Amino acid sequence: MNVRMRITEKFELSGGVTVLICKDCESNINVVGKQFSLVSGGNLRQTLTIIGKRSILNQKSKFDQVAFETKDTVELSQKEAQSGEWQLVGD
């Protein structure tokens, strides 16, 4: 099974946790503890391990978006995350 989720936003929290907001994700897929490649246009930037799934509070629109947490340093700028050109890809 090949999982692809498009990144739409990035937040850095205290304690070294980064939250990536993704869309095009099937809600029933368990991604916690799994590794995903950070890619754009076939170019691999790094591999991340997802440590948690977070609820999006006060979500009134964009119900197809899910928040994932990682403790890895994410080599992606805010602008790149918002561009919609980057994906998390896993097996």
PyMOL commands that set and color helices and strands:
alter all, ss='L'
color gray80, all
select helices_A, chain A and resi 78-82
alter helices_A, ss='H'
color red, helices_A
select strands_A, chain A and resi 3-12+18-23+35-40+43-49+52-54+65-70+87-90
alter strands_A, ss='S'
color yellow, strands_A
deselect
rebuild
show_as cartoon
